[in-house]
Structure formats: C-alpha cells, structure tokens
Amino acid sequence: MVALFVILTIVAFLVADVLVQWASRRKAVAYVPAMSSGGLLAAILPEPDLPGGVFLTPSHLMVGLIPSGQARIALDALVRSAFGEPDVVEAPVSGTRVRKGQPLFTARWGSRTVVFHSPLDGVVVPPVGDEANGWLLSIDPVQPRQDLGALPMAEDARRWFSQEWARLRDFVAAEAMPAPAMALPDGGKPAAGWMRHEPDNVWDGFVDSFLKG
C-alpha cells in the first residue's frame, strides 16, 4: 500500500510538472506576438529625430526652405531607414520647369525604382552644395506659400511623422518580417536599407502604403 501511495504521488508530481510546462509554453507563445508588434519593434525600430524647419509631404519627401527662397528636396528618415540612400537619383537638369504633382525624380535601389512627384511648382536650380546632408535637388518655387501651406511643419510635422513611424512598425508586424534579424548583434538598431532584402511583394506593399500619398 505504501509503495502504491509513493508511485501515485510521483505520478501526480509528473502530471503537475507537465501541466505547468504546458501553461508556460502557452503564455510564451501568446507573449511573442505582443513583443514583436510592440516592445520589440519599438526597440529595434526607434523613431528617429526629425530636422527642424522642414515640411513633410504625404509621399515622405522633406522640403526645406533656405534664406534665398529656394526649396531643397530630400527623402525623409522613414524612407532612408527602410531603403537606405538611393544608388542612383535621376533628376531633371537645372532650368527645368516642374509642376506640382508631376514626376520630379526617380530614385533607384538596385533593380527597383520609385518615382517621386514634385510638392511644388518651380524651376530646378543648381544644388547649394550640401548634398552630403541628404538633399537631392533644389527648386526655385513659383508659389511656395500656396504649395507648402497645407503641408505639416514643426509640431504638426513631428506629430504626423510619429503616426507614420507607428504605421511602419505595424507594416513590419503585419508582413511578418523578421524584425529580430534586423537588429545588430550588439543590440543596436538595424542598418539602413533593411527593406531591400525583402521580396518584391513586400517592397511594392511598402511603396503603395507610404510613398503614394
């Protein structure tokens, strides 16, 4: 009888241990998606700072006015984070008249290209010598107040960009992209251009979601 009692006690402990492990696995499985779409992505894709004094366009171009009145055009931090700096930029030559809403330049990353449209009317002018800071071309605008007046700037720009960055994290989670693999071995943020390793359907989905506004 004592031996039977001991055996039953051991069996009970084993069953309890199995149940505990099963419950722990269920909890871990439930926790992973939350981390992937929330805390983990927030750590891997921290929102970058936005330069002051710039306008942002729905297609993620950045427009900065300089004292001469010229408007400098660049890709914003969301595009540069996802795609990296473009390999080639095909822009109109100085003196070209450009129209708001019409194609302005084509950026190429490997074999993939994206056409960006002009946020304002004007004439392309020689760059001011600060392309190293990410500015791609300069335009002498015809009606800057009218063209840029509806675009977010300052606090409005920061608020809009934060919303877009949150959408970026949601996009990464929804596409089941390997977010942990994007992080550097030392725990730092991923190198710019991580979207370039994704298949065409993910790339095209990003372009449709973020660059066609």
Contacts in CASP RR format, 6 or more apart in sequence:
PFRMAT RR
TARGET T0000
AUTHOR 0000-0000-0000
METHOD contacts of the structure
MODEL  1
MVALFVILTIVAFLVADVLVQWASRRKAVAYVPAMSSGGLLAAILPEPDL
PGGVFLTPSHLMVGLIPSGQARIALDALVRSAFGEPDVVEAPVSGTRVRK
GQPLFTARWGSRTVVFHSPLDGVVVPPVGDEANGWLLSIDPVQPRQDLGA
LPMAEDARRWFSQEWARLRDFVAAEAMPAPAMALPDGGKPAAGWMRHEPD
NVWDGFVDSFLKG
36 173 0 8 1.000
36 179 0 8 1.000
36 180 0 8 1.000
37 169 0 8 1.000
37 170 0 8 1.000
37 173 0 8 1.000
38 169 0 8 1.000
38 173 0 8 1.000
40 179 0 8 1.000
40 180 0 8 1.000
41 169 0 8 1.000
41 172 0 8 1.000
41 173 0 8 1.000
41 179 0 8 1.000
42 169 0 8 1.000
43 183 0 8 1.000
44 179 0 8 1.000
44 180 0 8 1.000
44 182 0 8 1.000
44 183 0 8 1.000
44 189 0 8 1.000
44 190 0 8 1.000
45 81 0 8 1.000
45 165 0 8 1.000
45 168 0 8 1.000
45 169 0 8 1.000
45 172 0 8 1.000
45 179 0 8 1.000
45 182 0 8 1.000
45 189 0 8 1.000
45 190 0 8 1.000
46 189 0 8 1.000
47 161 0 8 1.000
47 162 0 8 1.000
47 165 0 8 1.000
48 77 0 8 1.000
48 81 0 8 1.000
49 77 0 8 1.000
50 56 0 8 1.000
50 76 0 8 1.000
50 77 0 8 1.000
50 157 0 8 1.000
50 158 0 8 1.000
50 161 0 8 1.000
51 62 0 8 1.000
52 154 0 8 1.000
52 157 0 8 1.000
53 64 0 8 1.000
53 153 0 8 1.000
53 154 0 8 1.000
53 157 0 8 1.000
54 62 0 8 1.000
54 63 0 8 1.000
54 64 0 8 1.000
54 153 0 8 1.000
54 157 0 8 1.000
55 62 0 8 1.000
55 63 0 8 1.000
55 64 0 8 1.000
55 119 0 8 1.000
55 148 0 8 1.000
55 149 0 8 1.000
55 151 0 8 1.000
55 152 0 8 1.000
55 153 0 8 1.000
55 157 0 8 1.000
56 62 0 8 1.000
56 63 0 8 1.000
56 76 0 8 1.000
56 151 0 8 1.000
56 152 0 8 1.000
56 153 0 8 1.000
56 157 0 8 1.000
56 160 0 8 1.000
56 161 0 8 1.000
57 63 0 8 1.000
57 119 0 8 1.000
57 151 0 8 1.000
57 213 0 8 1.000
58 213 0 8 1.000
59 116 0 8 1.000
59 117 0 8 1.000
59 210 0 8 1.000
59 211 0 8 1.000
59 212 0 8 1.000
59 213 0 8 1.000
60 75 0 8 1.000
60 76 0 8 1.000
60 78 0 8 1.000
60 79 0 8 1.000
60 164 0 8 1.000
60 210 0 8 1.000
60 211 0 8 1.000
61 73 0 8 1.000
61 74 0 8 1.000
61 75 0 8 1.000
61 76 0 8 1.000
61 116 0 8 1.000
61 119 0 8 1.000
62 73 0 8 1.000
62 74 0 8 1.000
62 75 0 8 1.000
62 76 0 8 1.000
63 71 0 8 1.000
63 72 0 8 1.000
63 73 0 8 1.000
63 119 0 8 1.000
63 120 0 8 1.000
63 148 0 8 1.000
63 151 0 8 1.000
64 71 0 8 1.000
64 72 0 8 1.000
64 73 0 8 1.000
65 71 0 8 1.000
65 72 0 8 1.000
65 144 0 8 1.000
65 148 0 8 1.000
66 72 0 8 1.000
66 128 0 8 1.000
69 140 0 8 1.000
69 141 0 8 1.000
69 144 0 8 1.000
70 125 0 8 1.000
70 128 0 8 1.000
70 138 0 8 1.000
70 139 0 8 1.000
70 140 0 8 1.000
70 141 0 8 1.000
71 120 0 8 1.000
71 138 0 8 1.000
71 139 0 8 1.000
71 140 0 8 1.000
71 141 0 8 1.000
71 144 0 8 1.000
71 148 0 8 1.000
72 127 0 8 1.000
72 128 0 8 1.000
72 130 0 8 1.000
72 135 0 8 1.000
72 137 0 8 1.000
72 138 0 8 1.000
73 104 0 8 1.000
73 105 0 8 1.000
73 119 0 8 1.000
73 135 0 8 1.000
73 136 0 8 1.000
73 137 0 8 1.000
73 138 0 8 1.000
73 139 0 8 1.000
74 133 0 8 1.000
74 134 0 8 1.000
74 135 0 8 1.000
74 136 0 8 1.000
75 83 0 8 1.000
75 86 0 8 1.000
75 107 0 8 1.000
75 116 0 8 1.000
75 134 0 8 1.000
75 136 0 8 1.000
76 161 0 8 1.000
77 161 0 8 1.000
78 161 0 8 1.000
78 164 0 8 1.000
78 165 0 8 1.000
78 168 0 8 1.000
78 210 0 8 1.000
79 210 0 8 1.000
79 211 0 8 1.000
80 192 0 8 1.000
81 192 0 8 1.000
81 193 0 8 1.000
81 194 0 8 1.000
82 168 0 8 1.000
82 192 0 8 1.000
82 193 0 8 1.000
82 194 0 8 1.000
82 195 0 8 1.000
82 206 0 8 1.000
83 107 0 8 1.000
83 109 0 8 1.000
83 192 0 8 1.000
83 193 0 8 1.000
83 195 0 8 1.000
83 196 0 8 1.000
84 109 0 8 1.000
84 192 0 8 1.000
84 193 0 8 1.000
84 196 0 8 1.000
85 134 0 8 1.000
85 192 0 8 1.000
86 107 0 8 1.000
86 108 0 8 1.000
86 109 0 8 1.000
87 108 0 8 1.000
87 109 0 8 1.000
87 110 0 8 1.000
88 107 0 8 1.000
88 108 0 8 1.000
89 105 0 8 1.000
89 106 0 8 1.000
89 107 0 8 1.000
89 108 0 8 1.000
89 136 0 8 1.000
89 137 0 8 1.000
90 105 0 8 1.000
90 106 0 8 1.000
90 107 0 8 1.000
90 108 0 8 1.000
91 104 0 8 1.000
91 105 0 8 1.000
91 124 0 8 1.000
91 136 0 8 1.000
91 137 0 8 1.000
92 98 0 8 1.000
92 104 0 8 1.000
92 105 0 8 1.000
92 124 0 8 1.000
92 137 0 8 1.000
93 124 0 8 1.000
94 124 0 8 1.000
94 125 0 8 1.000
94 126 0 8 1.000
95 123 0 8 1.000
95 124 0 8 1.000
95 125 0 8 1.000
96 123 0 8 1.000
96 124 0 8 1.000
97 122 0 8 1.000
97 123 0 8 1.000
98 104 0 8 1.000
98 118 0 8 1.000
98 120 0 8 1.000
98 121 0 8 1.000
98 122 0 8 1.000
98 123 0 8 1.000
98 124 0 8 1.000
98 139 0 8 1.000
99 118 0 8 1.000
99 121 0 8 1.000
99 122 0 8 1.000
100 118 0 8 1.000
100 119 0 8 1.000
100 120 0 8 1.000
100 121 0 8 1.000
100 147 0 8 1.000
101 117 0 8 1.000
101 118 0 8 1.000
101 119 0 8 1.000
102 117 0 8 1.000
102 118 0 8 1.000
103 115 0 8 1.000
103 116 0 8 1.000
103 117 0 8 1.000
103 118 0 8 1.000
104 116 0 8 1.000
104 117 0 8 1.000
104 118 0 8 1.000
104 137 0 8 1.000
105 115 0 8 1.000
105 116 0 8 1.000
105 136 0 8 1.000
105 137 0 8 1.000
106 113 0 8 1.000
106 114 0 8 1.000
106 115 0 8 1.000
106 116 0 8 1.000
107 113 0 8 1.000
107 114 0 8 1.000
107 116 0 8 1.000
109 193 0 8 1.000
109 196 0 8 1.000
110 196 0 8 1.000
112 196 0 8 1.000
112 200 0 8 1.000
112 203 0 8 1.000
114 207 0 8 1.000
114 211 0 8 1.000
116 211 0 8 1.000
118 139 0 8 1.000
119 147 0 8 1.000
119 148 0 8 1.000
119 151 0 8 1.000
120 139 0 8 1.000
120 141 0 8 1.000
120 142 0 8 1.000
120 143 0 8 1.000
120 144 0 8 1.000
120 147 0 8 1.000
120 148 0 8 1.000
121 141 0 8 1.000
121 142 0 8 1.000
121 143 0 8 1.000
121 147 0 8 1.000
122 139 0 8 1.000
122 140 0 8 1.000
122 141 0 8 1.000
122 142 0 8 1.000
123 139 0 8 1.000
123 140 0 8 1.000
123 142 0 8 1.000
124 137 0 8 1.000
124 138 0 8 1.000
124 139 0 8 1.000
124 140 0 8 1.000
125 138 0 8 1.000
125 139 0 8 1.000
125 140 0 8 1.000
126 138 0 8 1.000
127 135 0 8 1.000
127 137 0 8 1.000
127 138 0 8 1.000
128 135 0 8 1.000
128 138 0 8 1.000
141 147 0 8 1.000
141 148 0 8 1.000
151 157 0 8 1.000
152 159 0 8 1.000
152 160 0 8 1.000
164 210 0 8 1.000
167 209 0 8 1.000
167 210 0 8 1.000
168 210 0 8 1.000
171 206 0 8 1.000
171 209 0 8 1.000
171 210 0 8 1.000
172 179 0 8 1.000
173 179 0 8 1.000
175 198 0 8 1.000
175 202 0 8 1.000
177 198 0 8 1.000
177 202 0 8 1.000
182 190 0 8 1.000
182 194 0 8 1.000
183 189 0 8 1.000
183 190 0 8 1.000
184 190 0 8 1.000
184 191 0 8 1.000
195 202 0 8 1.000
195 203 0 8 1.000
195 206 0 8 1.000
196 203 0 8 1.000
198 206 0 8 1.000
END
